[in-house]
Amino acid sequence: VQLQAFGGGLVQTGDSLRLSCAASGRTIVINGMAWFRQAPGKEREFVAAINFSGGMTREADSVKGRFSISRDNARNTVYLQMNSLKPEDTAVYYCAATSLPYTGMVVGAQVRYKYWGQGTLVTVSS
């Protein structure tokens, strides 16, 4: 499975941006998908996750109410809609996929995700 994320860029505080992540290869093994991010000098952190059907999602407290995750299985693509962006959202955003089932609170654990994209940089200016 290969994941390619795109859609990052330079925006201003309060702007919106939508990231996309397209999966290719043996996509039939994919169950849950997620977004993580890594800010300069910080560890990579969980942003949002979604189950296979798209009916269950979870977002980190830091982005809840501003970011939303969705997916289009026909296109093998997961999206991250980011609204009301803040400078602290500046980071490289990574998409990830797992064949493991969506299981509530542990969906934010990076160790659960076997497949990772290359990352796309989002910079929010103040």
C-alpha positions, -999 to 999 in steps of 0.1 A, spaced: 0 0 0 13 34 -9 -1 67 5 4 101 -11 -7 132 8 -11 166 -9 -29 199 -4 -5 216 20 6 251 16 10 286 32 -22 301 46 -31 329 70 -47 326 105 -84 318 101 -81 303 67 -92 269 56 -74 241 38 -82 206 27 -57 179 27 -61 147 6 -44 114 8 -47 89 -20 -40 52 -14 -28 29 -41 -16 -7 -43 -32 -34 -22 -59 -11 -8 -82 -39 0 -63 -44 32 -70 -9 45 -94 -5 73 -89 26 95 -71 57 83 -58 87 101 -39 119 100 -10 128 122 12 159 123 47 169 134 55 205 143 91 218 142 110 205 172 81 184 184 70 147 183 45 135 158 10 136 172 -24 123 164 -49 146 146 -79 125 135 -90 90 126 -118 74 107 -131 39 103 -137 20 71 -172 31 65 -166 66 75 -193 64 102 -170 67 131 -144 94 136 -123 108 163 -103 141 165 -77 153 189 -89 178 214 -66 205 199 -85 204 166 -120 193 176 -146 216 162 -121 230 136 -109 199 117 -129 170 102 -119 138 86 -137 120 59 -131 94 33 -142 83 -2 -136 46 -5 -145 46 -42 -115 69 -47 -94 53 -20 -89 88 -6 -91 103 29 -95 140 35 -87 164 63 -108 196 62 -91 222 83 -109 254 93 -101 283 115 -64 275 112 -40 288 138 -2 293 138 1 263 161 -14 241 134 18 246 114 33 212 109 40 184 84 8 164 81 10 127 75 -17 103 65 -16 67 77 -36 35 72 -41 3 91 -57 -30 85 -66 -32 121 -102 -25 131 -113 9 145 -113 5 182 -122 37 199 -96 53 221 -66 35 207 -71 48 172 -46 76 179 -17 52 186 9 55 159 20 19 164 -13 7 150 -6 22 115 15 2 92 13 24 61 24 60 60 25 88 34 53 111 29 38 142 45 26 175 33 36 208 49 10 232 63 23 266 73 -1 291 90 11 326 93 0 350 120 
